[in-house]
């Protein structure tokens, strides 16, 4: 079966030299099958080959038909944000610990990846979040996230106070350590550890999950993916906004955080036999007998 994959990009975890063996094995495997391979510049030095082609992670997508992320979920998330605007698919090879997003382990590389490159795979599209921070009427920062947007207190023990509106309609006010706004993809990440719901990826909604709320009746809620979510900081001493676990911007009192569905979707490629529910059972150790 013919596939559209001719030029393949590789993104590794740049701060982890232990990926060198897996990165080199992947590069060698693809070159042996006559693919053009381009490595993200910040991880190309792990491959001992002067002929390696490289470019920045932000421009990799414009040169490739497919990108492979080698690492854990953090590497996969960084890769997704970098290539989403190019509308090309993404595969994950798991060198991390839990790995909800990365499907292939290193010992399965040659078999599963070859089958994908031969055209035996399933593809799905996942929504992302687009966030704007508005201060004194001006947009001071914009960012895209695949897993979640998190507003939370930073170095102070004091709670923050926020007001949340959905489509300009008042939802609630709360005092808490913060608020997670999660996609279905991110529902198995930080939101899960804060007792948020697990959302099947096809569920058309986003979860709002409070972090350690002062009022215990303040519970997670799922809203439509078409919603316009507005969070206003009423009291925010050392508050900060994170995207997919990466700190991005300090927040001030009266700042507005506007969150909507991003226009672009990220394309995931899964190997044959992939099942979301089987993945959950394996990662969360469901159905085990003790």
Secondary structure, DSSP 8 states (H G I E B T S, - for coil): ---S-SEEEEEE-TT-GGGHHHHHHHHHHHHHTT-EEEEETTTGGGS--TT-EEE-TTTGGGT-SEEEEEESHHHHHHHHHHHGGGT-EEEEEE-SSS-SS--EEGGGIIIIIHHHHTT-EEEEEEEEEEEEEEETTEEEEEEEESSEEEEEE-S-SS-EEEEEEETTEEEEEEEESEEEEE-TGGGGTHHHHTT-----TT--EEEEEEES-SSTT---EEEETT--EEEEEEE-TTEEEEETTEEEEEE-TT-EEEEEEEEEEEEEEEETT--HHHHHHHHHTTT---
